[in-house]
């Protein structure tokens, strides 16, 4: 009995030891867990803008961890913020903290690094007061990346921004791709006399102050062109710079450079006529295809051919001749001289449904004499006789006998 109890105790101790090993407990680990705790450090952000320590941003970071919580970039009048330095080189150059890779290993102070800035002022030289001039702040040694839209001045073409003028008064233009700012700078707009091109819509309602105008440098082409104007009952034909002796407009070629004299271009209007396509298939007028064509012009756009049940579409005709036959419109040659209607011409459809057959009777029975199909099997296979069913019944009978015999043998063995 004692031996059995001893065996039970030994087994219990063995199981307990295994459990301890599985869970990772030991006297040493328990003691270490009681004494060890994770180490963390304080990181302080000094904005170096005159604020006191109590207002500085402070965070706690685990040893070996990255700084994920940092303040918004500070502001300082006349300077631009460049980053946070954890130390400085011998020559005073800041060593910036890399928040993507650097990790904390001790209590740390990060100082704001400030770069000197310069103010850049854009003087449009078009009468605008200083308070409305465009101004930007740029880091010393940096490029100007923010500039205003090109200014406007009546009768002049804007050439660019000058930072100084040469001995002959020629402007020295600022190159925004390469030039860098080293001090407070003023840039002056450079203007050159231009040619004013006015577009007169000649529509009887628009007055000169509302004409579309653009200023072009002499020798350049007119590239700023208004949208084509609209006029009731007319089609716009282009812009004329003059008219010949017969009153025919001379259209301006926009690939041609302008001179040094201001000019006006007049809209050319051609009398327009309404062309209506009457499909004569029951469609109401409001749904008819309509278009406007200039006087003497050809009809270049037409609707899809209409459809009418039981009829064939022949074409579009403008009138009937003396015999009452339609005179078809020739879209390649005929010109429009007034408002007009084109009518659809139709011919009755010839269905061609003539019944033919051996007995002359449409719809004859397919099983009538001469049409009876031969049902003889020519596959070469023997016809089904029904023996497959007899084979299946015999199989079931044999299976039953075998099952009964097996049960009887098992019973006798008991």
C-alpha positions in Angstrom: 0.0 0.0 0.0 2.8 2.4 0.9 4.6 1.6 -2.3 1.5 2.4 -4.3 1.1 5.8 -2.5 4.8 6.5 -3.1 4.3 5.8 -6.7 1.4 8.3 -6.8 3.4 11.0 -5.1 6.3 10.5 -7.4 4.0 10.7 -10.4 2.4 13.9 -9.1 5.8 15.5 -8.5 6.9 14.5 -12.0 3.8 16.1 -13.5 4.3 19.3 -11.5 7.9 19.6 -12.7 6.8 19.1 -16.3 4.1 21.8 -15.9 6.7 24.3 -14.5 9.0 23.6 -17.4 6.2 24.1 -19.9 5.1 27.4 -18.3 8.7 28.7 -18.1 8.7 29.2 -14.3 11.9 28.8 -12.2 13.1 30.5 -9.1 15.5 32.5 -11.2 12.9 33.8 -13.6 10.5 34.6 -10.8 13.1 36.7 -9.1 14.1 38.4 -12.3 10.5 39.3 -13.1 10.2 40.9 -9.7 13.3 43.1 -10.2 13.3 43.9 -14.0 11.2 46.7 -15.5 11.3 48.4 -19.0 13.5 51.5 -19.3 12.1 54.7 -20.8 13.6 58.1 -21.4 12.3 61.7 -21.7 12.6 63.6 -24.9 12.2 67.4 -24.7 11.6 69.7 -27.7 13.2 73.2 -27.3 11.6 75.5 -29.9 14.4 78.1 -29.3 11.9 80.9 -29.9 12.1 82.4 -26.4 9.4 80.3 -24.8 10.0 78.9 -21.2 10.8 75.3 -20.3 7.4 74.6 -18.8 5.8 75.2 -22.3 8.2 72.9 -24.1 6.8 69.7 -25.6 7.9 66.6 -23.7 7.3 62.9 -24.4 8.4 59.6 -22.9 9.9 57.0 -25.2 10.9 53.3 -24.4 14.6 52.6 -24.7 15.5 51.8 -28.3 12.2 53.2 -29.5 11.5 55.9 -32.1 9.9 59.3 -31.4 6.4 59.0 -32.8 4.9 62.0 -30.9 6.3 65.4 -31.8 4.9 68.9 -31.8 3.8 71.0 -34.8 6.5 72.9 -36.5 7.2 76.1 -34.4 7.0 79.6 -35.8 9.5 82.5 -35.5 9.3 85.9 -37.2 11.8 86.3 -40.0 13.0 82.7 -39.9 12.0 79.4 -41.4 12.0 76.2 -39.4 14.4 73.5 -40.8 14.1 70.7 -38.3 15.1 69.4 -34.8 18.8 69.0 -33.9 20.1 66.6 -31.2 23.7 68.0 -31.4 25.9 70.5 -33.2 29.2 70.0 -35.2 32.4 71.8 -34.3 31.6 74.4 -36.9 28.1 74.9 -35.5 26.3 72.9 -38.1 23.2 71.3 -36.7 22.9 67.5 -36.6 19.2 66.9 -37.4 17.3 64.1 -35.8 15.9 61.5 -38.3 12.5 60.5 -37.0 12.3 57.6 -39.5 15.5 55.8 -38.3 17.0 57.3 -35.1 16.2 55.6 -31.8 16.3 56.9 -28.2 19.0 55.6 -25.8 19.0 58.3 -23.1 17.2 61.4 -22.0 17.4 63.8 -25.0 16.8 67.4 -25.8 16.0 68.4 -29.4 16.6 72.0 -30.4 14.7 73.8 -33.2 16.9 74.8 -36.1 16.1 78.1 -37.7 17.2 79.4 -41.1 17.2 83.0 -42.1 14.5 84.1 -44.4 14.2 86.9 -47.0 11.1 88.7 -48.2 10.4 88.9 -51.9 8.0 91.6 -53.1 6.4 91.7 -56.6 5.8 95.2 -57.9 3.4 95.0 -60.9 4.1 98.6 -61.9 0.6 99.0 -63.1 -0.6 101.5 -60.5 -1.4 99.0 -57.8 -0.5 100.3 -54.3 2.1 98.6 -52.2 -0.4 97.2 -49.7 -1.8 95.0 -52.6 1.6 93.8 -53.9 2.3 90.1 -53.8 4.8 89.2 -51.1 6.4 85.8 -50.2 8.9 84.6 -47.6 11.8 82.5 -49.0 14.6 80.7 -47.0 18.0 82.3 -47.5 19.6 80.5 -50.5 16.3 79.1 -51.7 14.4 79.5 -54.9 11.2 81.5 -55.4 8.5 78.8 -55.9 5.4 80.9 -55.2 4.8 83.8 -57.6 1.7 85.7 -58.6 -0.3 85.4 -61.8 0.9 87.6 -64.6 -0.4 91.2 -64.2 -2.4 93.1 -66.7 -1.8 96.6 -68.1 -3.9 98.2 -70.9 -2.0 98.3 -74.2 1.1 96.5 -72.9 2.5 93.0 -72.9 3.9 91.5 -69.7 7.5 90.3 -70.3 8.6 89.0 -66.9 10.0 90.1 -63.5 13.2 92.2 -63.3 15.4 92.2 -60.2 17.6 95.1 -61.6 18.2 97.2 -64.7 21.4 97.4 -66.8 23.2 100.6 -67.8 21.1 101.1 -70.9 17.9 100.5 -68.9 17.4 97.0 -70.1 15.7 94.8 -67.5 17.6 91.9 -65.9 14.9 89.2 -65.6 14.7 86.9 -62.7 15.1 83.2 -63.6 12.8 81.2 -61.4 14.4 77.9 -62.4 18.0 78.8 -61.3 18.2 82.1 -59.3 18.3 81.9 -55.5 17.4 84.6 -52.9 20.2 86.0 -50.7 18.5 89.1 -49.3 15.2 90.9 -49.2 14.3 91.4 -52.9 11.9 93.5 -55.0 10.9 92.2 -58.5 9.4 94.7 -60.9 7.1 93.9 -63.8 8.6 94.5 -67.2 6.2 95.9 -69.8 6.5 96.2 -73.6 4.2 98.2 -75.9 1.7 95.8 -77.4 -0.8 95.8 -80.2 -4.4 95.7 -79.1 -6.6 93.4 -81.1 -10.4 94.0 -80.6 -13.0 91.4 -81.7 -16.2 93.2 -82.8 -19.1 90.6 -82.9 -21.0 92.9 -85.2 -24.3 91.6 -83.8 -26.0 95.0 -83.4 -26.1 94.7 -79.6 -22.6 94.5 -78.2 -20.9 97.9 -77.7 -17.1 98.6 -77.8 -16.4 98.4 -74.1 -17.7 94.8 -74.2 -15.7 93.7 -77.2 -13.2 90.9 -76.5 -9.7 92.4 -76.5 -6.2 90.9 -76.3 -2.8 92.5 -76.4 -0.2 90.9 -78.7 3.5 91.7 -78.9 4.3 93.1 -82.4 5.5 90.3 -84.6 3.6 87.6 -82.7 0.5 85.8 -83.7 -3.0 86.2 -82.1 -3.4 83.1 -80.0 -6.1 84.4 -77.6 -9.3 84.1 -79.6 -12.9 84.3 -78.3 -15.5 81.6 -78.8 -17.5 82.0 -82.0 -20.3 84.5 -81.5 -24.0 83.7 -82.0 -26.6 85.7 -84.0 -30.2 84.7 -84.7 -30.8 83.7 -88.3 -27.1 83.8 -89.3 -24.1 81.5 -89.4 -20.7 82.8 -88.2 -18.3 82.9 -91.1 -15.0 84.0 -89.4 -13.2 87.3 -88.5 -12.5 89.9 -91.1 -9.8 92.6 -90.8 -11.1 94.5 -93.9 -13.6 94.4 -96.9 -12.7 94.6 -100.6 -14.3 96.9 -103.1 -17.2 94.5 -103.6 -17.9 94.3 -99.9 -16.5 90.9 -99.7 -14.9 90.3 -96.3 -11.1 89.6 -96.1 -10.7 87.0 -93.3 -7.8 87.3 -90.9 -5.3 84.4 -91.0 -4.4 83.6 -87.4 -1.1 82.2 -88.5 -0.1 85.7 -89.6 1.9 87.9 -87.2 0.4 91.3 -86.1 2.0 94.7 -86.7 2.6 97.5 -84.3 -0.8 99.2 -84.9 -4.0 98.4 -83.0 -6.6 96.5 -85.1 -10.2 95.5 -85.0 -11.5 92.2 -86.3 -15.2 92.1 -87.4 -17.4 89.0 -87.2 -18.6 87.9 -90.7 -22.2 86.7 -90.8 -23.8 84.7 -93.6 -27.6 84.6 -93.9 -28.9 81.3 -92.6 -31.8 79.2 -93.8 -33.8 76.5 -92.1 -33.8 73.0 -93.7 -36.4 70.6 -92.4 -36.6 66.9 -93.1 -40.2 65.6 -93.2 -40.0 61.8 -93.0 -43.7 61.4 -93.9 -44.0 58.3 -91.6 -46.3 59.8 -89.0 -43.6 61.6 -87.0 -44.8 65.0 -85.8 -43.1 68.3 -86.8 -41.4 68.8 -83.4 -39.5 65.5 -83.9 -38.4 66.3 -87.5 -34.7 66.7 -88.2 -33.8 70.4 -88.6 -30.6 72.3 -89.3 -29.4 75.7 -90.3 -27.4 76.2 -93.5 -25.7 79.4 -94.7 -27.0 80.9 -97.9 -25.5 79.2 -100.9 -24.1 76.4 -98.8 -24.6 72.7 -99.1 -26.4 70.4 -96.7 -23.5 68.5 -95.1 -25.6 66.9 -92.3 -28.7 64.7 -92.8 -30.6 62.3 -90.6 -30.5 58.6 -90.8 -32.8 57.1 -93.4 -36.3 56.8 -91.9 -38.3 53.6 -91.6 -42.0 53.0 -92.6 -43.7 49.6 -92.2 -44.4 48.1 -95.6 -42.4 50.7 -97.6 -38.9 51.2 -99.0 -37.2 54.6 -98.5 -36.1 56.1 -101.9 -34.5 59.3 -100.8 -35.2 63.0 -100.1 -36.9 65.3 -102.6 -37.4 69.0 -102.7 -40.5 69.2 -105.0 -42.5 67.3 -107.6 -42.0 67.8 -111.4 -44.8 68.5 -113.9 -45.6 64.8 -114.0 -45.9 64.5 -110.3 -42.6 62.7 -109.9 -40.2 63.6 -107.0 -37.2 65.7 -107.8 -34.5 64.3 -105.5 -32.0 66.6 -103.7 -28.4 66.1 -104.7 -26.4 66.6 -101.5 -23.1 66.8 -103.3 -24.2 69.6 -105.7 -27.4 71.4 -104.7 -27.1 74.7 -102.7 -29.6 76.2 -100.2 -31.1 79.5 -101.3 -34.0 79.8 -98.8 -35.9 78.0 -96.0 -36.9 74.6 -97.4 -38.4 71.3 -96.6 -37.2 67.9 -97.9 -39.8 65.1 -98.0 -39.1 61.4 -97.8 -40.0 59.4 -100.9 -41.5 55.9 -100.3 -42.3 52.9 -102.5 -44.6 50.1 -101.5 -42.6 47.0 -100.5 -42.8 43.9 -102.7 -42.9 41.0 -100.3 -42.6 38.3 -103.1 -44.7 35.7 -101.0 -45.7 33.3 -103.9 -46.7 29.8 -102.6 -45.1 26.9 -104.5 -45.1 23.2 -103.9 -45.7 19.8 -105.4 -49.5 19.9 -105.1 -49.8 23.6 -105.3 -51.3 23.8 -101.8 -49.6 26.0 -99.3 -49.0 24.5 -95.8 -49.5 20.9 -97.0 -49.2 18.1 -94.3 -45.7 16.8 -94.0 -47.1 13.3 -93.5 -49.0 13.3 -96.8 -48.1 10.7 -99.5 -44.6 11.1 -100.7 -43.5 12.9 -97.5 -43.7 10.0 -95.1 -40.2 9.5 -93.5 -38.6 6.0 -93.4 -38.4 5.0 -89.8 -36.1 1.9 -90.5 -33.1 1.7 -88.1 -30.0 1.5 -90.1 -27.5 1.7 -87.2 -26.8 -2.1 -87.3 -27.6 -2.6 -83.6 -29.8 -5.5 -82.4 -33.2 -4.3 -81.2 -33.9 -4.3 -77.5 -35.8 -7.5 -76.4 -36.2 -6.8 -72.6 -33.7 -9.5 -71.3 -31.9 -6.8 -69.3 -34.8 -6.8 -66.7 -34.7 -10.6 -66.3 -31.0 -10.6 -65.6 -31.5 -8.0 -62.8 -34.2 -10.1 -61.1 -32.0 -13.2 -61.1 -29.1 -11.3 -59.5 -31.4 -10.2 -56.6 -32.5 -13.8 -56.0 -29.0 -15.1 -55.7 -28.1 -12.2 -53.4 -31.0 -13.1 -51.1 -30.0 -16.8 -50.8 -26.4 -16.0 -50.0 -27.5 -13.6 -47.2 -29.9 -16.1 -45.6 -27.2 -18.8 -45.6 -24.7 -16.5 -43.9 -27.1 -15.7 -41.1 -27.8 -19.4 -40.5 -24.1 -20.2 -40.1 -23.6 -17.4 -37.6 -26.5 -18.6 -35.5 -25.2 -22.3 -35.3 -21.8 -21.1 -34.2 -23.3 -19.4 -31.1 
